[in-house]
Amino acid sequence: MADEEAIPAATVVVMRERGGLPELLMVERASAMSFAGGALVFPGGRVDPGDLALADLHGGDLHENAARIAAIRETLEEAGVAIGLAPAGRMLAMRERLYAGEPMGELLKEAGAALALDALVPFARWLPRGVPHKVFDTRFYLARAPDNAEPKVDGNENVRVFWASARAVLAMADRGEAHIIFPTRRNLERLALFARFDDAVADARAHPIRPITPWVETRGEVEHLCIPDDLGYPVSAQRLDEAIRA
């Protein structure tokens, strides 16, 4: 599939600090979803035409801004958490209208709110190919959780939203209590390295961000699914059979 056929998407790692390990906002997708059905993921989704139209009003990199807007919109729609919005209160009250398809730009005007795109920090970009589903070109961002954020399921695309440390989510998957796809596992392993949100931001800024397209490589007669080893990930290869089963 050619690059131009990849679907632009965005996702955001919302992180809160409560005195122990940082906790991440996780979403369990409904099992009926065609992509990552039943898996734990970070909130996010595809960039839609409304995101592009709104991004065009902000200047700068159109596609970068549209991805950040999509991440903000999807987090509000899917999890009921307002990041990248100032002030956020009235936009939270408009969640259902946004989910129903009302243009975000119009709702922002009605709420007297504005986008705070700088609240999202670029973390990674994944572009898997040769996969049995639609190809997504997904930009990952970091965002600090707003105070007293209370996530709520949307009742359609997801069945559960919760806070947990990266290590806790990995442990759930290892015990067979949760399903996570290859990119999510690699990102959780990387996020598990950080004791604070600021540490994650510093790491993100210390590494280049370029599209990660995993490839299959034979190591010791065993096929592994691999990613580049210079982008900050502590694990850059996993046995292919294990990756597929996960």
KEZA-984233 format. One record per atom (N, C-alpha, C): atom name; z, x, y; residue in one letter; residue number from 1. Coordinates in steps of 0.05 Angstrom, whole numbers. Atoms other than C-alpha are relative to their C-alpha. Last residue first. Layout:
residues N
 at      z      x      y aa   i
 CA      Z      X      Y  a NUM
...
***
This chain:
residues 246
 at      z      x      y aa   i
  N    -17      9    -22  a 246
 CA    431     -9   -214  a 246
  C    -14    -21     17  a 246
  N    -20     18     10  r 245
 CA    391     -7   -279  r 245
  C     18    -10     23  r 245
  N     12     25      6  i 244
 CA    332     23   -242  i 244
  C     20    -21    -10  i 244
  N      8     12    -25  a 243
 CA    373     78   -210  a 243
  C    -12    -28     -5  a 243
  N    -24     11    -12  e 242
 CA    406     94   -277  e 242
  C     -7    -15     26  e 242
  N    -10     23     16  d 241
 CA    339    100   -312  d 241
  C     25    -12     12  d 241
  N     16     23     -5  l 240
 CA    312    143   -255  l 240
  C     10    -24    -16  l 240
  N     17      5     23  r 239
 CA    369    192   -258  r 239
  C    -15    -26      4  r 239
  N    -14     16     20  q 238
 CA    395    200   -187  q 238
  C    -19     -4    -24  q 238
  N     15      6     24  a 237
 CA    375    250   -133  a 237
  C     18    -15    -20  a 237
  N     28      3     -6  s 236
 CA    395    265    -61  s 236
  C    -17     -5    -25  s 236
  N     14      3     26  v 235
 CA    470    256    -64  v 235
  C    -30     -5      6  v 235
  N    -13    -18     19  p 234
 CA    509    282     -4  p 234
  C    -12     -1    -28  p 234
  N     -9     15     24  y 233
 CA    458    250     44  y 233
  C     13     19    -20  y 233
  N    -29      7     -1  g 232
 CA    454    284    112  g 232
  C     11    -15    -24  g 232
  N     -4     22    -17  l 231
 CA    378    285    122  l 231
  C     29    -10      0  l 231
  N     -7    -10    -26  d 230
 CA    361    354     95  d 230
  C      7    -23     20  d 230
  N    -27    -10      0  d 229
 CA    360    339     20  d 229
  C      9     11     27  d 229
  N     -3    -26    -12  p 228
 CA    299    294     19  p 228
  C     29      9      2  p 228
  N      4      2    -29  i 227
 CA    302    236    -30  i 227
  C      3     27     12  i 227
  N     -9    -20    -20  c 226
 CA    296    234   -105  c 226
  C     -6     -8     28  c 226
  N     10     12    -25  l 225
 CA    291    186   -164  l 225
  C     13     17     22  l 225
  N    -19      7    -21  h 224
 CA    301    229   -226  h 224
  C    -14    -13     24  h 224
  N     11     10    -26  e 223
 CA    261    235   -290  e 223
  C     23     -8     19  e 223
  N    -10     27     -7  v 222
 CA    295    276   -344  v 222
  C    -11     -8     27  v 222
  N     13     20     18  e 221
 CA    261    336   -377  e 221
  C     10    -28      5  e 221
  N    -12     -4     26  g 220
 CA    309    384   -340  g 220
  C    -10    -21    -21  g 220
  N    -19    -22     -2  r 219
 CA    288    354   -274  r 219
  C     14      3    -27  r 219
  N    -12     -7     26  t 218
 CA    226    310   -272  t 218
  C     18     25      4  t 218
  N      3    -29      6  e 217
 CA    213    282   -202  e 217
  C     14      5    -27  e 217
  N    -10     -6     26  v 216
 CA    203    210   -179  v 216
  C     -7     29     -7  v 216
  N     21     -7     19  w 215
 CA    196    198   -105  w 215
  C     13      7    -27  w 215
  N     -8    -12     24  p 214
 CA    238    163    -51  p 214
  C    -24      6    -19  p 214
  N     15     12     22  t 213
 CA    205    149     16  t 213
  C      8     14    -26  t 213
  N     -8    -10     26  i 212
 CA    253    164     73  i 212
  C    -15    -16    -22  i 212
  N      2     18     23  p 211
 CA    221    152    141  p 211
  C      6     13    -27  p 211
  N     28      4      7  r 210
 CA    246    202    193  r 210
  C     -1    -18    -25  r 210
  N      5     27     12  i 209
 CA    312    209    228  i 209
  C    -30     -2     -4  i 209
  N     25     14     -9  p 208
 CA    332    281    241  p 208
  C     -2    -27    -14  p 208
  N     22     -1     20  h 207
 CA    405    299    229  h 207
  C    -25    -14     11  h 207
  N      4    -28      9  a 206
 CA    461    318    278  a 206
  C    -24      2    -20  a 206
  N     14    -15    -21  r 205
 CA    457    252    316  r 205
  C     -5     28     -8  r 205
  N     26     12     -4  a 204
 CA    474    212    253  a 204
  C    -16     16     21  a 204
  N     17     -7     22  d 203
 CA    530    259    236  d 203
  C    -28    -10      4  d 203
  N      6    -29     -3  a 202
 CA    561    252    305  a 202
  C    -18      9    -22  a 202
  N     19     -3    -22  v 201
 CA    556    176    300  v 201
  C     -8     29      3  v 201
  N     26      9      9  a 200
 CA    589    176    232  a 200
  C    -21      3     21  a 200
  N     10    -20     19  d 199
 CA    646    219    258  d 199
  C    -28     -8    -11  d 199
  N     12    -22    -16  d 198
 CA    654    173    318  d 198
  C    -10     22    -18  d 198
  N     26      8    -10  f 197
 CA    664    114    271  f 197
  C    -14     23     15  f 197
  N      0     16    -25  r 196
 CA    721    150    238  r 196
  C    -28     -8      7  r 196
  N    -27     11     -4  a 195
 CA    740    182    171  a 195
  C      2    -18     25  a 195
  N    -11      1    -27  f 194
 CA    669    195    150  f 194
  C     27    -14      1  f 194
  N     -8    -26    -10  l 193
 CA    643    220     83  l 193
  C     17     -1     26  l 193
  N    -27     -6     12  a 192
 CA    641    151     51  a 192
  C     10     27     10  a 192
  N    -20     12    -17  l 191
 CA    583    135     99  l 191
  C     29      6    -10  l 191
  N      0    -15    -25  r 190
 CA    538    184     62  r 190
  C     23    -11     18  r 190
  N    -10    -26      6  e 189
 CA    555    154     -6  e 189
  C      2     17     25  e 189
  N    -29      2      4  l 188
 CA    546     85     23  l 188
  C     12     27     -6  l 188
  N    -12      3    -26  n 187
 CA    477    104     49  n 187
  C     30     -3     -2  n 187
  N      2    -26    -13  r 186
 CA    455    130    -19  r 186
  C     13     -1     28  r 186
  N    -18    -20     12  r 185
 CA    481     68    -53  r 185
  C     -1     26     15  r 185
  N    -27      7     -8  t 184
 CA    447     21     -3  t 184
  C     20     20    -12  t 184
  N     -6     -8    -27  p 183
 CA    381     57    -12  p 183
  C     28     -6      9  p 183
  N      1    -29     -4  f 182
 CA    384     51    -88  f 182
  C      5      9     29  f 182
  N     26    -13      5  i 181
 CA    404    -22    -93  i 181
  C      1     29      9  i 181
  N     11    -12    -24  i 180
 CA    475    -47    -99  i 180
  C    -26     14     -7  i 180
  N     27    -11      4  h 179
 CA    502    -97   -151  h 179
  C     -8     12     27  h 179
  N     19      5    -22  a 178
 CA    576   -113   -153  a 178
  C    -26     14     -7  a 178
  N     -9     24    -14  e 177
 CA    633   -118   -204  e 177
  C    -19     -7     23  e 177
  N     17     22      8  g 176
 CA    601    -70   -254  g 176
  C      7    -26     14  g 176
  N    -14     17     20  r 175
 CA    658    -21   -247  r 175
  C    -16    -23    -10  r 175
  N     -4    -16     23  d 174
 CA    612     30   -213  d 174
  C     15    -15    -22  d 174
  N     26     -3     14  a 173
 CA    589    -23   -164  a 173
  C      4     15    -26  a 173
  N      6     27     11  m 172
 CA    661    -41   -145  m 172
  C    -26      1    -16  m 172
  N    -17      4     24  a 171
 CA    677     33   -138  a 171
  C     -6    -27    -12  a 171
  N     11    -17     22  l 170
 CA    617     43    -91  l 170
  C     16     -4    -25  l 170
  N     24     13      9  v 169
 CA    642    -16    -49  v 169
  C    -13     16    -23  v 169
  N     -7     24     15  a 168
 CA    712     13    -45  a 168
  C    -25    -14    -11  a 168
  N     -9     -8     26  r 167
 CA    686     82    -25  r 167
  C      7    -24    -17  r 167
  N     23     -9     16  a 166
 CA    645     52     31  a 166
  C      9      8    -28  a 166
  N      9    -28     -5  s 165
 CA    707     17     57  s 165
  C    -24      6    -18  s 165
  N     -9    -18     21  a 164
 CA    709    -59     53  a 164
  C     -9     28      8  a 164
  N     -4    -27     -9  w 163
 CA    700   -118    100  w 163
  C     10     17    -23  w 163
  N    -27    -11      1  f 162
 CA    672   -183     75  f 162
  C      0     28     11  f 162
  N     -1    -22    -19  v 161
 CA    612   -231     74  v 161
  C     29     11      1  v 161
  N    -25    -12     -6  r 160
 CA    596   -276     16  r 160
  C     -3     21     21  r 160
  N    -22     16     12  v 159
 CA    543   -324     -7  v 159
  C     27     11      6  v 159
  N    -22    -15     11  n 158
 CA    483   -300     33  n 158
  C     22    -19     -9  n 158
  N      9    -26     10  e 157
 CA    414   -326     50  e 157
  C     22     16    -13  e 157
  N     28      2     10  n 156
 CA    435   -399     55  n 156
  C     -9     26    -12  n 156
  N      3     22     19  g 155
 CA    509   -412     69  g 155
  C    -28     -4    -10  g 155
  N     19     19    -11  d 154
 CA    509   -369    132  d 154
  C     -6    -24    -18  d 154
  N     26      2     14  v 153
 CA    572   -335    111  v 153
  C    -18    -20     14  v 153
  N      2     25     15  k 152
 CA    627   -323    162  k 152
  C    -28     -1    -13  k 152
  N     26      7     11  p 151
 CA    650   -257    193  p 151
  C      1    -26    -16  p 151
  N     -5     16     24  e 150
 CA    714   -256    235  e 150
  C    -27    -10    -12  e 150
  N     24     13     11  a 149
 CA    710   -201    287  a 149
  C      7    -14    -26  a 149
  N     -6     26     13  n 148
 CA    779   -189    317  n 148
  C    -25    -15    -10  n 148
  N    -28      6      6  d 147
 CA    754   -134    364  d 147
  C      2    -28    -13  d 147
  N    -16     11    -23  p 146
 CA    680   -120    361  p 146
  C     28     -7    -10  p 146
  N     -7     28      2  a 145
 CA    656    -76    303  a 145
  C     14    -10     26  a 145
  N    -29      4      2  r 144
 CA    626     -9    324  r 144
  C      6    -30     -1  r 144
  N    -11     15    -22  a 143
 CA    552     -5    309  a 143
  C     30     -3     -4  a 143
  N    -29      2      0  l 142
 CA    511     42    266  l 142
  C      9    -16     24  l 142
  N    -16     -6    -24  y 141
 CA    437     31    256  y 141
  C     29      0     -6  y 141
  N    -29      4      3  f 140
 CA    387     32    198  f 140
  C     14      9     26  f 140
  N    -16    -18    -17  r 139
 CA    312     24    210  r 139
  C     29     -8     -3  r 139
  N    -26      9    -10  t 138
 CA    275     -9    152  t 138
  C     14     22     16  t 138
  N     -5    -24    -16  d 137
 CA    201     -2    136  d 137
  C     25     -6     16  d 137
  N    -13      3    -26  f 136
 CA    198    -56     83  f 136
  C      4     28     12  f 136
  N     -7    -26    -10  v 135
 CA    149    -59     24  v 135
  C     12     -4     29  v 135
  N     13     -7    -25  k 134
 CA    148   -126    -11  k 134
  C     11     26     11  k 134
  N     -5     21    -20  h 133
 CA    173   -125    -82  h 133
  C    -14      8     26  h 133
  N     11     26     10  p 132
 CA    160    -87   -147  p 132
  C      6    -23     20  p 132
  N    -21     18      8  v 131
 CA    168    -19   -112  v 131
  C    -11    -28     -8  v 131
  N      2      3     29  g 130
 CA    116     35   -108  g 130
  C     21    -17    -12  g 130
  N     27      9      8  r 129
 CA    139     52    -38  r 129
  C     -1     -1    -31  r 129
  N      7     -3     29  p 128
 CA    207     58     -5  p 128
  C    -28    -10     -6  p 128
  N     26     12      5  l 127
 CA    207     64     72  l 127
  C     -7      5    -30  l 127
  N      8     -1     28  w 126
 CA    278     80     95  w 126
  C    -26    -15     -3  w 126
  N     24     17      3  r 125
 CA    300     99    165  r 125
  C    -11      3    -28  r 125
  N     19     -8     20  a 124
 CA    368    128    182  a 124
  C    -24    -19      1  a 124
  N    -14    -14     22  f 123
 CA    427    126    230  f 123
  C    -20     10    -21  f 123
  N     18     -5     23  p 122
 CA    401    103    298  p 122
  C     14     17    -21  p 122
  N      7    -28      3  v 121
 CA    461     83    342  v 121
  C    -18      4    -24  v 121
  N      9     -7     27  l 120
 CA    468     11    364  l 120
  C    -10     29      0  l 120
  N    -23      3     18  a 119
 CA    511     -3    425  a 119
  C     -8      7    -29  a 119
  N    -12    -26      4  d 118
 CA    454     25    467  d 118
  C     24     -1    -18  d 118
  N     14    -14     22  l 117
 CA    417    -41    457  l 117
  C     12     27     -5  l 117
  N    -11    -27     -4  a 116
 CA    468    -80    499  a 116
  C    -11     18    -22  a 116
  N      0    -19     23  l 115
 CA    431   -146    503  l 115
  C     11     27      9  l 115
  N     22    -20      0  a 114
 CA    451   -194    558  a 114
  C      2     18    -25  a 114
  N     -6    -25     15  a 113
 CA    493   -257    563  a 113
  C    -25     19      2  a 113
  N     -7    -20    -20  g 112
 CA    494   -315    612  g 112
  C      6     27    -12  g 112
  N    -27    -11      4  a 111
 CA    498   -361    552  a 111
  C      8     19     23  a 111
  N    -19     22     -1  e 110
 CA    437   -402    573  e 110
  C     29      9     -1  e 110
  N     -1     10    -28  k 109
 CA    398   -339    589  k 109
  C     20    -22      2  k 109
  N    -13    -21    -17  l 108
 CA    416   -307    522  l 108
  C      3    -10     29  l 108
  N    -29      3      5  l 107
 CA    397   -372    486  l 107
  C     16     20     16  l 107
  N     -8     24    -14  e 106
 CA    328   -370    518  e 106
  C     30     -4     -3  e 106
  N      1     -4    -28  g 105
 CA    317   -298    497  g 105
  C     10    -24     16  g 105
  N    -24    -14     -9  m 104
 CA    341   -312    427  m 104
  C      0      4     30  m 104
  N      5    -27    -10  p 103
 CA    288   -364    416  p 103
  C     25     13     11  p 103
  N      3      0    -29  e 102
 CA    313   -425    377  e 102
  C     -3     29     10  e 102
  N     26    -10    -10  g 101
 CA    299   -415    303  g 101
  C     -4     -2     30  g 101
  N     19     22      3  a 100
 CA    353   -455    266  a 100
  C    -27      8     13  a 100
  N      9      0     28  y  99
 CA    392   -390    258  y  99
  C    -21    -21     -4  y  99
  N     16    -24      4  l  98
 CA    395   -383    334  l  98
  C    -11      0    -29  l  98
  N     25      5    -13  r  97
 CA    419   -455    340  r  97
  C    -19     24     -3  r  97
  N     15     19     16  e  96
 CA    472   -443    287  e  96
  C    -27     -6     13  e  96
  N     10    -12     24  r  95
 CA    497   -379    322  r  95
  C    -18    -20    -16  r  95
  N     27      8      3  m  94
 CA    503   -411    390  m  94
  C    -13     10    -25  m  94
  N      0     29      2  a  93
 CA    579   -409    392  a  93
  C    -29    -10     -4  a  93
  N    -11      7     26  l  92
 CA    576   -334    377  l  92
  C     -1    -30     -4  l  92
  N     21     -4     20  m  91
 CA    529   -326    436  m  91
  C     10     -7    -28  m  91
  N     17     23      0  r  90
 CA    582   -357    481  r  90
  C    -23      2    -20  r  90
  N    -13     25      7  g  89
 CA    633   -304    463  g  89
  C    -18    -24     -3  g  89
  N      8     10     26  a  88
 CA    590   -242    463  a  88
  C      9    -28     -6  a  88
  N    -23      4     18  p  87
 CA    591   -218    535  p  87
  C     -9    -14    -26  p  87
  N    -21     -1    -20  a  86
 CA    553   -173    529  a  86
  C     -4    -22     21  a  86
  N      2     22    -18  l  85
 CA    515   -169    463  l  85
  C     23      1     20  l  85
  N     22     -5    -19  g  84
 CA    501   -108    420  g  84
  C     -5    -23     19  g  84
  N      1    -28     -9  i  83
 CA    545   -134    363  i  83
  C    -24      2     19  i  83
  N     16     -6    -23  a  82
 CA    564   -207    352  a  82
  C      3     29      8  a  82
  N    -13    -21    -14  v  81
 CA    589   -224    282  v  81
  C    -19      9     22  v  81
  N    -16     11    -21  g  80
 CA    571   -291    251  g  80
  C     16     21     15  g  80
  N    -28     -5      4  a  79
 CA    549   -258    186  a  79
  C     18    -11     22  a  79
  N     -9     -3     27  e  78
 CA    477   -277    175  e  78
  C     31      0     -3  e  78
  N      8     22     17  e  77
 CA    456   -304    242  e  77
  C     13      1    -27  e  77
  N    -12     25    -10  l  76
 CA    497   -257    286  l  76
  C     -7    -24    -18  l  76
  N    -29     -3      4  t  75
 CA    480   -196    244  t  75
  C     14    -26     10  t  75
  N     -6      5     28  e  74
 CA    407   -218    241  e  74
  C     30      1     -6  e  74
  N      5     29      6  r  73
 CA    401   -224    317  r  73
  C      8     -6    -29  r  73
  N    -20     16    -15  i  72
 CA    432   -156    331  i  72
  C     -2    -29     -8  i  72
  N    -26     -6     13  a  71
 CA    391   -121    277  a  71
  C     22    -16     13  a  71
  N     -1     13     26  a  70
 CA    328   -156    302  a  70
  C     26      4    -14  a  70
  N     -4     29     -5  i  69
 CA    343   -134    373  i  69
  C      1    -15    -26  i  69
  N    -28      3     -8  r  68
 CA    352    -62    350  r  68
  C      6    -30      5  r  68
  N    -16     -3     24  a  67
 CA    285    -66    312  a  67
  C     30     -3      7  a  67
  N      3     24     16  a  66
 CA    250    -94    373  a  66
  C     17      1    -25  a  66
  N    -16     21    -12  n  65
 CA    278    -38    416  n  65
  C     -2    -26    -16  n  65
  N    -28     -7      2  e  64
 CA    251     15    369  e  64
  C     18    -22     11  e  64
  N     -8      5     27  h  63
 CA    184    -21    364  h  63
  C     29      8     -6  h  63
  N      1     28      7  l  62
 CA    174    -26    439  l  62
  C     11     -5    -28  l  62
  N     14      2     25  d  61
 CA    197     44    457  d  61
  C      1    -29    -11  d  61
  N     -6    -20     20  g  60
 CA    217     41    530  g  60
  C    -16     -5    -25  g  60
  N     12    -27     -5  g  59
 CA    213    -22    571  g  59
  C      8     19    -22  g  59
  N    -20    -21     -5  h  58
 CA    262    -80    564  h  58
  C    -11     28      6  h  58
  N    -11      3    -26  l  57
 CA    217   -141    571  l  57
  C     19     23      8  l  57
  N     21     -7    -20  d  56
 CA    173   -121    513  d  56
  C     11     -2     28  d  56
  N      0    -29     -3  a  55
 CA    235   -121    468  a  55
  C    -20      8     22  a  55
  N    -23     -6    -16  l  54
 CA    241   -197    478  l  54
  C      2     30      6  l  54
  N      4     11    -27  a  53
 CA    170   -208    455  a  53
  C     24      7     18  a  53
  N     20    -16    -14  l  52
 CA    179   -161    396  l  52
  C     -4    -10     29  l  52
  N    -13    -25     -6  d  51
 CA    243   -196    374  d  51
  C    -19     19     16  d  51
  N    -18      4    -22  g  50
 CA    208   -263    380  g  50
  C     15     25      8  g  50
  N     14      0    -25  p  49
 CA    152   -239    336  p  49
  C     17     -4     24  p  49
  N     18     23     -4  d  48
 CA    200   -224    279  d  48
  C    -14      1     27  d  48
  N      5      3    -28  v  47
 CA    231   -158    256  v  47
  C    -20    -23      4  v  47
  N     25     -9    -12  r  46
 CA    253   -166    184  r  46
  C     -1     -4     30  r  46
  N     24     15      9  g  45
 CA    324   -170    161  g  45
  C    -24     10     15  g  45
  N     25     -8    -12  g  44
 CA    395   -145    172  g  44
  C    -23    -17    -11  g  44
  N     15     22    -13  p  43
 CA    467   -148    150  p  43
  C    -26     11     12  p  43
  N     -9      2    -28  f  42
 CA    487    -89    105  f  42
  C    -16    -23     12  f  42
  N     16    -15    -20  v  41
 CA    475   -101     31  v  41
  C     14     -1     27  v  41
  N    -15     -5    -24  l  40
 CA    511   -124    -32  l  40
  C    -17     17     19  l  40
  N    -10    -27     -6  a  39
 CA    461   -149    -83  a  39
  C     17     -1     25  a  39
  N    -26     -5     13  g  38
 CA    453   -219   -113  g  38
  C     12     27      8  g  38
  N    -16     23      6  g  37
 CA    379   -222    -95  g  37
  C     25      7    -15  g  37
  N    -28     -8      3  a  36
 CA    355   -155    -68  a  36
  C     18    -25     -5  a  36
  N     -6    -29     -3  f  35
 CA    289   -185    -45  f  35
  C     30      4     -2  f  35
  N     21    -16     13  s  34
 CA    265   -252    -72  s  34
  C      5     30      2  s  34
  N     16    -15    -19  m  33
 CA    331   -287    -54  m  33
  C    -20     18    -14  m  33
  N     27     10      0  a  32
 CA    355   -334   -109  a  32
  C    -18     15     20  a  32
  N     15    -10     23  s  31
 CA    417   -292   -123  s  31
  C    -29    -10      0  s  31
  N      2     21     21  a  30
 CA    443   -304    -53  a  30
  C    -18     10    -22  a  30
  N     24     18     -2  r  29
 CA    455   -239    -16  r  29
  C      0    -21    -22  r  29
  N     11      5     26  e  28
 CA    525   -210    -13  e  28
  C    -22    -20      1  e  28
  N     10     26      5  v  27
 CA    538   -183     57  v  27
  C    -10     -2    -29  v  27
  N     19      3     22  m  26
 CA    580   -123     74  m  26
  C     -7    -29     -4  m  26
  N      7     28      4  l  25
 CA    613   -106    140  l  25
  C    -21     -2    -21  l  25
  N     27      8     -7  l  24
 CA    641    -36    134  l  24
  C     -4    -29     -5  l  24
  N     10     22     16  e  23
 CA    713    -12    135  e  23
  C    -27     -8     11  e  23
  N     16     19    -15  p  22
 CA    735     56    161  p  22
  C    -11    -21    -19  p  22
  N     28     -6      1  l  21
 CA    787     89    116  l  21
  C    -15    -21     16  l  21
  N      7    -15     24  g  20
 CA    858     76    139  g  20
  C    -29      8      1  g  20
  N    -22    -18      7  g  19
 CA    886     56    207  g  19
  C     -5     16    -25  g  19
  N    -25     15      3  r  18
 CA    843     -7    216  r  18
  C     23     19     -9  r  18
  N    -22    -19      7  e  17
 CA    777     21    240  e  17
  C     26    -15      1  e  17
  N    -25      4    -14  r  16
 CA    715    -24    240  r  16
  C     21     19    -10  r  16
  N    -23    -15     10  m  15
 CA    643     -8    222  m  15
  C     25     -6     17  m  15
  N    -22      7    -19  v  14
 CA    581    -50    228  v  14
  C     26     11    -11  v  14
  N    -26     -6     12  v  13
 CA    525    -15    190  v  13
  C     21     -6     21  v  13
  N    -20    -14    -16  v  12
 CA    462    -47    217  v  12
  C     26      2    -16  v  12
  N    -26      6     10  t  11
 CA    396    -67    187  t  11
  C     21     16     15  t  11
  N    -23    -15    -11  a  10
 CA    325    -69    213  a  10
  C     26    -10    -13  a  10
  N    -26     13      4  a   9
 CA    257    -89    188  a   9
  C     22     17     12  a   9
  N    -22    -12    -16  p   8
 CA    184    -74    200  p   8
  C     25    -17     -4  p   8
  N    -12     20    -18  i   7
 CA    141    -99    141  i   7
  C     22     13     16  i   7
  N    -29      1      3  a   6
 CA     98    -44    110  a   6
  C     11    -20     21  a   6
  N     -7     24     14  e   5
 CA     24    -62    112  e   5
  C     30     -2     -5  e   5
  N      0     23    -18  e   4
 CA      8    -11    166  e   4
  C      8    -26    -13  e   4
  N    -24      0    -17  d   3
 CA     32     45    120  d   3
  C      0    -25     18  d   3
  N      3    -17    -24  a   2
 CA    -20     29     68  a   2
  C     24     -4     18  a   2
  N      0     17    -24  m   1
 CA      0      0      0  m   1
  C      0     18     25  m   1
***
